[in-house]
Amino acid sequence: MGARAPLGARHRSAIQETPREDWRRRYPLFPRLLFILDGTSPAGIETRIHALGAAARDIALAGFLREVPVLAAPLTDLLRHGPAAPVWRPVHKVGWMHSRHP
């Protein structure tokens, strides 16, 4: 039989390993966070998208926004053109959004 690590060493290595969430094994990229905007005029939609963008500049969200694309679309555009149409606008304007998440 092979040599076994002492109990203390096995315990330390188990603690040092970061547990990987189960969903990350199935989804290597976090799904998009989508905002569907309704109940206002086109100008109001623009105001809401700008407000979401301002909130996205919060330094506390920087790590999250590197991992998760945040997009917004007016409900009227979704109903008229469908969710696969180019109606989604990035809330946080970063180049990786379109390259990593078509």
ChimeraX attribute file (.defattr): number of C-alpha atoms within 10 A of each C-alpha:
attribute: neighborCount
match mode: 1-to-1
recipient: residues
	/A:1	3
	/A:2	4
	/A:3	5
	/A:4	8
	/A:5	9
	/A:6	8
	/A:7	8
	/A:8	8
	/A:9	10
	/A:10	11
	/A:11	11
	/A:12	10
	/A:13	9
	/A:14	10
	/A:15	9
	/A:16	8
	/A:17	8
	/A:18	7
	/A:19	8
	/A:20	8
	/A:21	8
	/A:22	8
	/A:23	10
	/A:24	10
	/A:25	9
	/A:26	8
	/A:27	9
	/A:28	8
	/A:29	14
	/A:30	12
	/A:31	12
	/A:32	13
	/A:33	12
	/A:34	15
	/A:35	18
	/A:36	14
	/A:37	19
	/A:38	14
	/A:39	10
	/A:40	12
	/A:41	10
	/A:42	13
	/A:43	9
	/A:44	13
	/A:45	19
	/A:46	15
	/A:47	13
	/A:48	18
	/A:49	22
	/A:50	14
	/A:51	12
	/A:52	18
	/A:53	17
	/A:54	12
	/A:55	13
	/A:56	18
	/A:57	14
	/A:58	9
	/A:59	10
	/A:60	9
	/A:61	11
	/A:62	12
	/A:63	9
	/A:64	13
	/A:65	18
	/A:66	12
	/A:67	15
	/A:68	15
	/A:69	23
	/A:70	22
	/A:71	21
	/A:72	19
	/A:73	22
	/A:74	21
	/A:75	18
	/A:76	15
	/A:77	16
	/A:78	17
	/A:79	9
	/A:80	10
	/A:81	12
	/A:82	12
	/A:83	13
	/A:84	8
	/A:85	10
	/A:86	11
	/A:87	17
	/A:88	18
	/A:89	15
	/A:90	18
	/A:91	26
	/A:92	21
	/A:93	15
	/A:94	12
	/A:95	9
	/A:96	12
	/A:97	20
	/A:98	11
	/A:99	8
	/A:100	10
	/A:101	11
	/A:102	6
